[in-house]
Amino acid sequence: DGLAQSLDAAQIKRLKTNGASGEEVLRALATSSKTFAGKTAFSQEKYLKKKAKKHMQWLTASAPTALSIVDMHTAKSPEKVLGLRRDTLSILLSLSNAQ
């Protein structure tokens, strides 16, 4: 029903715009929850994981591939890849036997 949490969306947004880290937002959510202290350790951990997914930023670094580079350049400035589409680049790479 949403009554257990005393922080509303505007307050959470204000925390984020003031530069609070994701962990600080999670701590604020946990301390302002009326039911957090009464939960079991497992439920508390589950609650924090759920809120972390929602309020923390995650970054996954991956190695660049030819297709991801073409996609990036196509999105930002298509003239850098001469307007090549992904399928055209794949044919060029296949025919050139690039490895």
Buried (B, 14 or more C-beta within 10 A) or exposed (E): EEEEEEBEEEEBEEBBEEEBEBEBBBEBBBEBBEEBEEBEEEEBEEBBEEBBEEBEEEEEEEEEEEEEEBBEBBEEEEEEBEEBEEEEBBEEEEEEEEE
